[in-house]
Amino acid sequence: MHEPDLLYPTCPVRNILSRMSDKWSLLILSNLNKNGILRYKDLMKNIPDISQKMLSSTLKRLEEDHLISRTMYPEIPPRVEYALTETGLELMPAIQMMVKWAQAHFDEIMKG
């Protein structure tokens, strides 16, 4: 199999990591993995330091990237639920490994 050139602008690794390395994506994905289907207000409650604007924009991008699904129910008031897609579920073992690694090495890395 051909190994992608990491310096090339269309490299899959480079592009995917840049989309996932923001401050909130991994927290949202981990929350959905841990809790299953969640509504917007539940995500806000579970990630108390995220602003409404950042939660909304991050959810939209994760949906565009096919990592989460958004289901809107025609009720009054409208109910919207978010869940991991199959693609998002496939990503979770790698995220969980990274979280465990970060927890194990946090003090060492933060020392500088």
Protein Blocks (a to p, Z undefined) as FASTA:
>chain_A
ZZddfkbmklmklmmmmmmmpmklmmmmmmmmmnopadfklmmmmmmmbcfklmmmmmmm
mmmnopaccdddddddddddddddfklmmmmmmmmmmmmmmmmmmmmmmnZZ
